[in-house]
Amino acid sequence: MSTFKITNQPISLDDLRGFLSADNKIELSEESKNKIKANRKFLEKKIAEPGARYYGINTGFGALCDVEIPQDQLEQLQENLVMSHACGMGDEVKPEVVKLMMLLKAKGLAQGYSGVTIETVEKLIELFNHEIYPVIWEVGSLGASGDLAPLAHLTLPLIGKGSVRYKNEMRNAADVLKQLEISAVKLKAKEGLAFLNGTQFMSAWGCYSLLEAERVEKLADFTAAVSVDAFDAQTNPFHPAI
């Protein structure tokens, strides 16, 4: 079991290929942890200012953007946001894509611009490291502010809701967390918004598709070469001049 450490450096396709090809645990670098903590401290200072109003953080969403939400209801606001957008359908997303989504979501939050708490990011990583993978569906993404529906399903297990894949079996997240004695988190102000806004669903699919295309391309070349050899085919068409 190796460790994939999230740093401030970009992640390449080669990195992702290695990530999927071996059993990996995810870990935040100290730099990433410090950036997350500093940004959260900044956000908490801003929303504590008298009369401060920030969209989706202490106001409603959409047409309710002018409705101020009381401080004691900010956590419920974020939980409601996640549950209301968890409306995916269709086929279940491939495990490889879900793993990439979890890595890319943790990587995005680790940049230190989303205002999340370190505890929530580490909870996402804890689920991954226990091989608890959210059940996500292929259809239903709104795409307005990112992959809202798929990322909502990604977030549900963090709060003890939704379904997960554990030991290749689909189960209720709450039951698996209880079995492994893992506590769910209570989303703080802005955290639901931060988890839902993003493109980790389409990014994961894009990266997975590129990796698969490279694999198939190599297989195609190998198959062609072996076939030419097996049938003792003419090699003239492969002359460099042609």
Solvent accessible surface area in square Angstrom, and as a share of the most:
residue,aa,sasa,rsa
1,M,145,0.65
2,S,56,0.36
3,T,76,0.44
4,F,35,0.15
5,K,106,0.45
6,I,1,0.01
7,T,43,0.25
8,N,70,0.36
9,Q,112,0.50
10,P,116,0.73
11,I,45,0.23
12,S,55,0.35
13,L,54,0.27
14,D,96,0.50
15,D,58,0.30
16,L,4,0.02
17,R,87,0.32
18,G,37,0.36
19,F,8,0.03
20,L,46,0.23
21,S,91,0.58
22,A,54,0.42
23,D,99,0.51
24,N,23,0.12
25,K,77,0.33
26,I,5,0.02
27,E,73,0.33
28,L,8,0.04
29,S,12,0.08
30,E,116,0.52
31,E,82,0.37
32,S,2,0.02
33,K,49,0.21
34,N,89,0.46
35,K,65,0.27
36,I,2,0.01
37,K,105,0.44
38,A,64,0.49
39,N,33,0.17
40,R,19,0.07
41,K,153,0.65
42,F,119,0.50
43,L,17,0.08
44,E,82,0.37
45,K,146,0.62
46,K,62,0.26
47,I,18,0.09
48,A,78,0.60
49,E,72,0.32
50,P,136,0.86
51,G,79,0.76
52,A,16,0.13
53,R,123,0.45
54,Y,68,0.26
55,Y,118,0.45
56,G,0,0.00
57,I,14,0.07
58,N,7,0.03
59,T,1,0.00
60,G,4,0.04
61,F,49,0.20
62,G,47,0.45
63,A,107,0.83
64,L,107,0.53
65,C,52,0.31
66,D,106,0.55
67,V,76,0.43
68,E,90,0.40
69,I,28,0.14
70,P,69,0.43
71,Q,115,0.51
72,D,127,0.66
73,Q,93,0.41
74,L,6,0.03
75,E,59,0.27
76,Q,80,0.36
77,L,24,0.12
78,Q,0,0.00
79,E,23,0.10
80,N,68,0.35
81,L,15,0.07
82,V,0,0.00
83,M,77,0.35
84,S,78,0.50
85,H,42,0.19
86,A,25,0.19
87,C,71,0.42
88,G,17,0.16
89,M,120,0.54
90,G,48,0.46
91,D,101,0.52
92,E,55,0.24
93,V,4,0.02
94,K,89,0.38
95,P,80,0.50
96,E,67,0.30
97,V,0,0.00
98,V,5,0.03
99,K,59,0.25
100,L,0,0.00
101,M,0,0.00
102,M,1,0.00
103,L,0,0.00
104,L,26,0.13
105,K,3,0.01
106,A,0,0.00
107,K,25,0.11
108,G,29,0.28
109,L,3,0.02
110,A,3,0.02
111,Q,49,0.22
112,G,9,0.09
113,Y,178,0.68
114,S,24,0.16
115,G,4,0.04
116,V,2,0.01
117,T,14,0.08
118,I,18,0.09
119,E,109,0.49
120,T,3,0.02
121,V,0,0.00
122,E,70,0.31
123,K,23,0.10
124,L,1,0.01
125,I,12,0.06
126,E,54,0.24
127,L,1,0.00
128,F,10,0.04
129,N,35,0.18
130,H,81,0.36
131,E,85,0.38
132,I,0,0.00
133,Y,34,0.13
134,P,2,0.01
135,V,4,0.02
136,I,0,0.00
137,W,67,0.24
138,E,67,0.30
139,V,83,0.48
140,G,26,0.25
141,S,45,0.29
142,L,109,0.54
143,G,43,0.42
144,A,91,0.71
145,S,60,0.38
146,G,7,0.07
147,D,2,0.01
148,L,14,0.07
149,A,2,0.01
150,P,3,0.02
151,L,0,0.00
152,A,0,0.00
153,H,22,0.10
154,L,0,0.00
155,T,0,0.00
156,L,16,0.08
157,P,1,0.00
158,L,1,0.00
159,I,16,0.08
160,G,17,0.17
161,K,73,0.31
162,G,33,0.32
163,S,38,0.25
164,V,0,0.00
165,R,69,0.25
166,Y,18,0.07
167,K,158,0.67
168,N,135,0.69
169,E,100,0.45
170,M,81,0.36
171,R,66,0.24
172,N,92,0.47
173,A,1,0.00
174,A,52,0.40
175,D,72,0.37
176,V,0,0.00
177,L,8,0.04
178,K,169,0.71
179,Q,99,0.44
180,L,51,0.25
181,E,159,0.71
182,I,13,0.06
183,S,78,0.50
184,A,48,0.37
185,V,25,0.15
186,K,97,0.41
187,L,1,0.01
188,K,81,0.34
189,A,7,0.06
190,K,41,0.17
191,E,0,0.00
192,G,0,0.00
193,L,27,0.14
194,A,8,0.06
195,F,0,0.00
196,L,1,0.01
197,N,62,0.32
198,G,18,0.18
199,T,63,0.36
200,Q,25,0.11
201,F,20,0.08
202,M,100,0.45
203,S,42,0.27
204,A,0,0.00
205,W,62,0.22
206,G,34,0.33
207,C,28,0.17
208,Y,30,0.11
209,S,58,0.38
210,L,97,0.48
211,L,17,0.09
212,E,52,0.23
213,A,59,0.45
214,E,58,0.26
215,R,122,0.45
216,V,80,0.46
217,E,107,0.48
218,K,142,0.60
219,L,89,0.44
220,A,57,0.44
221,D,95,0.49
222,F,135,0.56
223,T,80,0.47
224,A,57,0.44
225,A,61,0.47
226,V,73,0.42
227,S,43,0.28
228,V,36,0.21
229,D,117,0.61
230,A,78,0.60
231,F,164,0.69
232,D,129,0.67
233,A,43,0.34
234,Q,130,0.58
235,T,87,0.51
236,N,102,0.52
237,P,83,0.52
238,F,136,0.57
239,H,107,0.48
240,P,129,0.81
241,A,90,0.70
242,I,150,0.76
